[in-house]
């Protein structure tokens, strides 16, 4: 019986790898960086000007991203808490040094890219060097999870618009948002 179970688990793992499916959690250090960036992004999204991005950007069918939230019955900060952040070390797009995170339009998993030759992710490094950029990157990826495609607009255009519409806010409120955030599912 134990041998049959072991063979089943091996077969399942092999099939998942062959299909390109990997669900690797982030190391604790990087999970902490994601939580801190999420807290700051959440606080930014509470500003009406920032939340306005949901009306400004559309999905591939031309629908405003806000319509997707309405379909789900969630507000933007509730939705942000539903996104899963996983290790993206195995994703070819993460092999480019300029990529911090990747996702596919309409999917609620964001893959965080490893920093070359380091034990931590590029997002963790961004949090220690430029917290604003890390928070903006979280919002950028959230827009993709709601269905925003790329090219057009380019990644740089998305980031510039997020930076312009979601200005920096007080750090004290970001810490409070983090403290009150329930754990991710």
Secondary structure, 3 states (H helix, E strand, C coil): CHHHHHHHHHHHHHHHHHCCCCCCCCCHHHHHHHHHHHHHHHHHHCCHHHHCHHHHCECCCCCEHHHHHHHHCCCHHHHHCCCEEEECCCCHHHHCCCCCEECCCCCCEEEECECCCCCCEHHHHHHHHCHHHHHHHHHHHHHHHCCCCCCCCCHHHHHHHHHHHCCCCCHHHHHHHHHHCCCCC
